[in-house]
Amino acid sequence: MAKYVAKRLVTGAAALLFLTFLTFVMAHKMPGNPFDTGNVSEQVLQTIEEEYGLGEPLQVQFAFYMKNLLRGDLGMSIKKPGVTVNSVIARSLPVTAKVGILAFLSSLILGTLLGIWHLMTKRKLVKKVILFIESVGIGVPNFVYALLFMLIFGVYLKWFPIAGITTPMNYVLPVAALAVYPTCVISRMFYSAVQKEYTQEYVMFLKAKGLKESAILMRHMWRPALTQLLTYLGQLLVYLVTGCFVVESIFTIPGLGREFVMSINNRDYTVIMGLTVFAGAIVILAQLVLDVVQMYLDPRIRFGTEQNR
């Protein structure tokens, strides 16, 4: 187990390094200049670029950035003098975390319940309706739901506020927009995982003993179904991180997503880098934790890992 965790940490560090390098190159190759406001001479632009070290070769800039990054310093915002990227993250992270956690828990609970309903119901019409809901939920992007929910429940019905995050009611529409897609995916995955388990010999044995399907599901089949879901939770985290970027901009939520979009529009290289590296680190660490939990829940994975050593 320890060797596996160490191996995954090395792999994660390599992936984060590659992400940092790729983002650094792409950010600095973006067209435009963060200081070009249309009324600044070329000479003044060159002077400002030299002040921020942007006139140095790209490899020199990257080496300097990595040196600061290893000390935990994500740099200063170019467009906001005196504002550090660390302070931007510290200010915006709690808002994004609340939206993301609420969407994560909502999709996990609702998706599991919808999957159980799909399994337990005997009505063909209900099964078809659930399949239709899953297909629509998976096929439509989250920004479409965000705009649709804003229009219906915010503008026409006026049930929920559509901007800011000042009250608990402000969380309803952005969380709902983020949760639709993963809810439908989790429902379909849970249904497929349990259907696969129904073909296993131990389930047939329990049925032969007279146990009801609901009792078998709740007592014996939840662990393999949960193991299947864990494989998706890492992807769900990536979806929530990237989805927050769009949804926060639509609902004008002062979180990491809005800061990221603003930094791209402003060509604020250091903020783009800092937010990307921070989000990448969170996703990689979360995936490592999920892999370890999955190994604990499923002995087949644990034994396979030990044999591979």
Beta strands, then each sheet from edge to edge (+ up, - down):
end
